[in-house]
């Protein structure tokens, strides 16, 4: 009996993802990696953006977020425990696809947020998820050794 293998359905964001290295060419080399049902956008080992739902989102922080908000760009949000949770990634403006200089400018804003985050002391960073502390397994007690 032969087992049929069903082909993987096409990824609708794949064309968009394939286009991004060219879109950001004036900023520098950008690579996309599959993750969490979407793609992460990486530059020099740092994640500066993501692609989800056919949209590109770029990293923000307190220093650059107002520029995204001024254009009415929404944050990437996902459902967590039945509630929507917004992230620090905001949708990139549509102009990045028509104007390589604009794409480089917005990628530079995102790259700045990434570098500022990376330079923060670990104690200031918010943990990704609040996990309860790991419980240690009870140590096995060795029987006392007989005196010699």
Backbone as CSV, one residue per row, in Angstrom:
resi,resn,N_x,N_y,N_z,CA_x,CA_y,CA_z,C_x,C_y,C_z
1,UNK,0.842,-1.182,0.000,0.000,0.000,0.000,0.889,1.248,0.000
2,UNK,0.679,2.120,-0.942,1.455,3.344,-0.986,0.697,4.452,-0.276
3,UNK,1.448,5.232,0.372,0.882,6.349,1.109,1.004,7.605,0.262
4,UNK,-0.089,8.276,0.050,-0.003,9.494,-0.749,0.350,10.663,0.168
5,UNK,1.201,11.488,-0.338,1.613,12.671,0.404,0.918,13.863,-0.239
6,UNK,0.170,14.568,0.569,-0.524,15.738,0.064,0.455,16.898,-0.041
7,UNK,0.399,17.647,-1.117,1.299,18.796,-1.228,0.923,19.858,-0.201
8,UNK,1.931,20.552,0.254,1.709,21.655,1.206,0.989,22.769,0.458
9,UNK,-0.045,23.366,1.061,-0.743,24.451,0.363,0.211,25.621,0.131
10,UNK,0.020,26.362,-0.940,0.917,27.482,-1.203,0.820,28.536,-0.109
11,UNK,1.941,29.133,0.196,2.005,30.185,1.205,1.705,31.512,0.515
12,UNK,0.561,32.151,0.820,0.213,33.389,0.124,1.209,34.513,0.375
13,UNK,1.936,34.466,1.500,2.895,35.528,1.802,4.240,35.285,1.132
14,UNK,4.429,34.109,0.518,5.737,33.758,-0.042,6.200,34.771,-1.086
15,UNK,5.315,35.208,-1.976,5.703,36.194,-2.980,6.158,37.488,-2.336
16,UNK,5.461,37.925,-1.320,5.820,39.130,-0.577,7.189,38.944,0.075
17,UNK,7.379,37.813,0.715,8.642,37.529,1.402,9.798,37.514,0.401
18,UNK,9.585,36.920,-0.747,10.630,36.865,-1.771,11.005,38.254,-2.289
19,UNK,10.076,39.190,-2.222,10.282,40.546,-2.721,11.069,41.422,-1.734
20,UNK,11.050,41.083,-0.450,11.598,41.977,0.577,13.099,42.246,0.485
21,UNK,13.943,41.287,0.123,15.363,41.650,-0.017,15.586,42.787,-1.019
22,UNK,14.809,42.792,-2.091,14.913,43.877,-3.071,14.326,45.175,-2.513
23,UNK,13.209,45.073,-1.808,12.579,46.261,-1.222,13.562,46.976,-0.290
24,UNK,14.288,46.209,0.513,15.192,46.796,1.512,16.651,46.845,1.061
25,UNK,16.911,46.701,-0.248,18.283,46.616,-0.738,19.138,47.823,-0.357
26,UNK,18.568,49.000,-0.261,19.359,50.194,0.096,19.643,50.267,1.581
27,UNK,18.909,49.505,2.362,19.170,49.420,3.811,20.290,48.434,4.073
28,UNK,20.249,47.312,3.408,21.235,46.257,3.612,20.573,44.907,3.395
29,UNK,21.330,43.869,3.636,20.824,42.514,3.401,19.760,42.144,4.437
30,UNK,18.607,41.766,3.934,17.498,41.329,4.787,17.140,39.904,4.372
31,UNK,17.027,39.027,5.360,16.657,37.642,5.104,15.372,37.324,5.842
32,UNK,14.563,36.469,5.241,13.316,36.028,5.870,13.482,34.583,6.314
33,UNK,12.994,34.300,7.534,13.006,32.929,8.059,11.604,32.587,8.530
34,UNK,11.178,31.379,8.198,9.861,30.912,8.634,9.823,30.813,10.151
35,UNK,8.745,31.307,10.737,8.556,31.174,12.175,7.125,31.524,12.559
36,UNK,6.569,30.788,13.479,5.235,31.055,14.045,4.153,31.274,12.998
37,UNK,4.171,30.511,11.935,3.149,30.649,10.905,3.349,31.852,10.010
38,UNK,4.428,32.568,10.187,4.748,33.719,9.345,6.228,33.677,9.020
39,UNK,6.833,34.845,8.907,8.266,34.943,8.628,8.855,36.061,9.471
40,UNK,10.046,35.832,9.989,10.803,36.876,10.661,11.730,37.506,9.642
41,UNK,11.940,38.813,9.738,12.872,39.526,8.854,14.121,39.860,9.655
42,UNK,15.255,39.378,9.181,16.498,39.518,9.916,17.521,40.324,9.127
43,UNK,18.268,41.138,9.869,19.371,41.914,9.319,20.535,41.765,10.281
44,UNK,21.631,41.222,9.796,22.833,41.015,10.605,22.520,40.278,11.903
45,UNK,21.677,39.255,11.800,21.370,38.416,12.949,20.314,38.957,13.890
46,UNK,19.788,40.139,13.626,18.763,40.744,14.487,17.419,40.759,13.766
47,UNK,16.359,40.445,14.496,15.022,40.464,13.905,14.495,41.891,13.911
48,UNK,14.351,42.462,12.709,13.865,43.829,12.649,12.428,43.914,12.172
49,UNK,11.854,42.802,11.753,10.483,42.836,11.287,9.902,41.451,11.156
50,UNK,8.657,41.412,10.722,7.990,40.134,10.494,6.949,40.303,9.405
51,UNK,6.600,39.173,8.825,5.542,39.139,7.811,4.467,38.202,8.334
52,UNK,3.259,38.691,8.416,2.128,37.882,8.881,0.870,38.397,8.195
53,UNK,0.033,37.473,7.777,-1.221,37.864,7.147,-1.034,38.705,5.902
54,UNK,0.085,38.509,5.188,0.328,39.266,3.969,0.744,40.706,4.208
55,UNK,1.173,41.025,5.432,1.597,42.392,5.774,2.993,42.361,6.376
56,UNK,3.711,43.462,6.188,5.056,43.603,6.750,4.951,44.490,7.979
57,UNK,5.584,44.057,9.059,5.612,44.816,10.307,7.068,45.062,10.681
58,UNK,7.358,46.247,11.224,8.716,46.612,11.613,8.786,46.908,13.108
59,UNK,9.946,46.664,13.700,10.165,46.830,15.141,10.067,48.300,15.535
60,UNK,9.385,48.544,16.647,9.287,49.899,17.189,9.690,49.890,18.651
61,UNK,9.904,51.090,19.175,10.119,51.286,20.607,9.623,52.694,20.935
62,UNK,9.851,53.136,22.149,9.351,54.446,22.570,9.925,55.580,21.716
63,UNK,11.100,55.381,21.171,11.757,56.435,20.401,11.215,56.591,18.978
64,UNK,10.759,55.507,18.340,10.319,55.625,16.943,8.831,55.321,16.714
65,UNK,8.147,54.827,17.726,6.744,54.395,17.559,5.828,55.525,17.090
66,UNK,6.064,56.743,17.542,5.197,57.867,17.175,5.164,58.087,15.663
67,UNK,6.264,57.802,14.977,6.290,57.980,13.519,5.364,56.984,12.826
68,UNK,5.268,55.779,13.369,4.346,54.775,12.821,2.907,55.175,13.148
69,UNK,2.693,55.615,14.374,1.343,55.995,14.803,0.846,57.231,14.059
70,UNK,1.729,58.167,13.753,1.346,59.384,13.034,0.799,59.054,11.643
71,UNK,1.228,57.948,11.080,0.726,57.518,9.765,-0.487,56.593,9.902
72,UNK,-0.930,56.365,11.148,-2.092,55.507,11.375,-1.813,54.027,11.175
73,UNK,-0.550,53.626,11.321,-0.168,52.233,11.107,-0.439,51.410,12.369
74,UNK,-1.098,50.267,12.233,-1.460,49.468,13.411,-0.329,48.522,13.842
75,UNK,-0.351,48.147,15.119,0.621,47.152,15.589,0.184,45.745,15.173
76,UNK,1.147,44.847,15.107,0.824,43.436,14.920,0.237,42.948,16.235
77,UNK,-0.892,42.261,16.171,-1.542,41.741,17.370,-1.930,40.289,17.132
78,UNK,-1.965,39.532,18.195,-2.334,38.117,18.118,-3.207,37.771,19.319
79,UNK,-3.960,36.686,19.193,-4.845,36.255,20.277,-4.025,35.480,21.306
80,UNK,-4.192,35.857,22.554,-3.509,35.185,23.659,-4.509,35.054,24.797
81,UNK,-4.803,33.813,25.120,-5.780,33.517,26.178,-7.098,34.244,25.938
82,UNK,-7.525,34.241,24.674,-8.813,34.829,24.326,-8.810,36.339,24.176
83,UNK,-7.667,36.990,24.380,-7.592,38.445,24.246,-6.534,38.806,23.215
84,UNK,-6.749,39.918,22.538,-5.767,40.373,21.558,-4.614,41.061,22.283
85,UNK,-3.406,40.699,21.890,-2.194,41.254,22.483,-1.411,41.964,21.396
86,UNK,-1.172,43.263,21.576,-0.394,44.042,20.610,1.092,43.848,20.888
87,UNK,1.883,43.887,19.837,3.327,43.729,19.971,4.024,45.057,19.682
88,UNK,5.337,45.051,19.714,6.111,46.250,19.398,6.424,46.345,17.904
89,UNK,5.805,45.485,17.101,5.982,45.537,15.642,4.777,46.235,15.033
90,UNK,5.034,47.284,14.243,3.965,48.049,13.598,4.040,47.857,12.096
91,UNK,2.877,47.929,11.469,2.822,47.738,10.020,3.697,48.770,9.315
92,UNK,4.400,48.314,8.303,5.230,49.215,7.494,4.333,49.981,6.532
93,UNK,4.680,51.219,6.233,3.856,51.981,5.285,3.968,51.411,3.870
94,UNK,2.911,51.562,3.108,2.856,51.019,1.750,3.933,51.612,0.843
95,UNK,4.399,52.829,1.145,5.402,53.476,0.300,6.691,52.676,0.170
96,UNK,6.969,51.783,1.125,8.234,51.037,1.054,8.313,50.184,-0.207
97,UNK,7.164,49.821,-0.768,7.161,48.972,-1.954,7.393,49.756,-3.242
98,UNK,7.251,51.069,-3.189,7.418,51.912,-4.377,8.696,52.725,-4.335
99,UNK,9.207,52.998,-3.138,10.334,53.916,-2.986,11.397,53.267,-2.105
100,UNK,12.514,52.884,-2.715,13.579,52.178,-1.985,14.215,53.053,-0.899
101,UNK,14.250,54.368,-1.124,14.793,55.278,-0.099,13.877,55.282,1.126
102,UNK,12.578,55.285,0.900,11.620,55.221,2.020,11.752,53.885,2.746
103,UNK,11.913,52.814,1.989,12.084,51.493,2.601,13.317,51.491,3.490
104,UNK,14.413,52.075,3.008,15.647,52.136,3.795,15.443,52.991,5.048
105,UNK,14.708,54.084,4.914,14.464,54.966,6.071,13.670,54.239,7.158
106,UNK,12.604,53.539,6.761,11.775,52.827,7.746,12.526,51.635,8.339
107,UNK,13.325,50.970,7.530,14.130,49.853,8.046,15.182,50.373,9.023
108,UNK,15.724,51.548,8.764,16.702,52.155,9.671,16.043,52.496,11.006
109,UNK,14.809,52.999,10.960,14.071,53.261,12.203,13.900,51.972,13.002
110,UNK,13.508,50.898,12.316,13.315,49.607,12.978,14.643,49.071,13.500
111,UNK,15.698,49.201,12.702,17.018,48.738,13.131,17.493,49.464,14.375
112,UNK,17.199,50.753,14.472,17.555,51.517,15.674,16.857,50.961,16.901
113,UNK,15.574,50.622,16.762,14.824,50.043,17.890,15.433,48.712,18.308
114,UNK,15.834,47.914,17.323,16.446,46.608,17.606,17.743,46.804,18.373
115,UNK,18.580,47.726,17.921,19.874,47.947,18.575,19.713,48.531,19.973
116,UNK,18.738,49.420,20.154,18.501,49.974,21.499,18.064,48.863,22.452
117,UNK,17.195,47.978,21.973,16.722,46.860,22.792,17.888,45.930,23.146
118,UNK,18.743,45.660,22.167,19.875,44.759,22.390,20.874,45.352,23.378
119,UNK,20.960,46.686,23.450,21.926,47.308,24.355,21.391,47.494,25.772
120,UNK,20.094,47.236,25.974,19.518,47.326,27.321,20.116,46.253,28.215
121,UNK,20.338,46.572,29.487,20.766,45.509,30.395,19.666,44.455,30.504
122,UNK,20.051,43.218,30.634,19.084,42.116,30.695,18.057,42.332,31.800
123,UNK,18.438,42.982,32.885,17.510,43.191,34.003,16.370,44.133,33.637
124,UNK,16.544,44.993,32.622,15.483,45.929,32.221,14.530,45.336,31.204
125,UNK,14.941,44.246,30.566,14.099,43.646,29.536,12.930,42.914,30.152
126,UNK,11.807,43.021,29.476,10.605,42.332,29.921,10.707,40.874,29.487
127,UNK,10.418,39.941,30.398,10.472,38.540,29.977,9.404,38.273,28.920
128,UNK,9.718,37.347,28.006,8.790,37.017,26.918,7.472,36.507,27.463
129,UNK,7.525,35.621,28.416,6.316,35.121,29.058,6.611,34.930,30.528
130,UNK,5.612,35.128,31.328,5.785,34.927,32.765,5.566,33.455,33.069
131,UNK,6.643,32.762,33.298,6.556,31.341,33.609,6.828,31.147,35.088
132,UNK,6.127,30.202,35.706,6.437,29.939,37.098,7.837,29.350,37.191
133,UNK,8.528,29.582,38.310,9.876,29.038,38.434,9.840,27.517,38.351
134,UNK,10.890,26.977,37.755,10.979,25.526,37.615,11.132,24.889,38.989
135,UNK,10.486,23.772,39.147,10.597,23.057,40.420,11.703,22.034,40.292
136,UNK,12.525,21.985,41.319,13.617,21.018,41.310,13.085,19.671,41.756
137,UNK,13.598,18.645,41.139,13.223,17.287,41.538,13.877,16.999,42.884
138,UNK,13.173,16.252,43.704,13.724,15.904,45.010,14.960,15.040,44.817
139,UNK,15.998,15.398,45.540,17.250,14.633,45.439,17.074,13.295,46.141
140,UNK,17.633,12.280,45.525,17.571,10.951,46.146,18.604,10.901,47.254
141,UNK,18.170,10.405,48.389,19.099,10.305,49.506,19.813,8.962,49.433
142,UNK,21.124,9.022,49.652,21.923,7.797,49.676,21.882,7.269,51.101
143,UNK,21.806,5.947,51.212,21.848,5.405,52.573,23.222,5.711,53.190
144,UNK,23.241,5.956,54.502,24.530,6.262,55.135,25.476,5.094,54.945
145,UNK,26.733,5.415,54.711,27.717,4.344,54.527,28.142,3.817,55.885
146,UNK,28.431,2.548,55.914,28.819,1.913,57.166,30.212,2.361,57.549
147,UNK,30.439,2.579,58.845,31.792,2.983,59.268,32.785,1.849,59.031
148,UNK,33.987,2.143,58.787,35.017,1.140,58.540,35.804,0.861,59.768
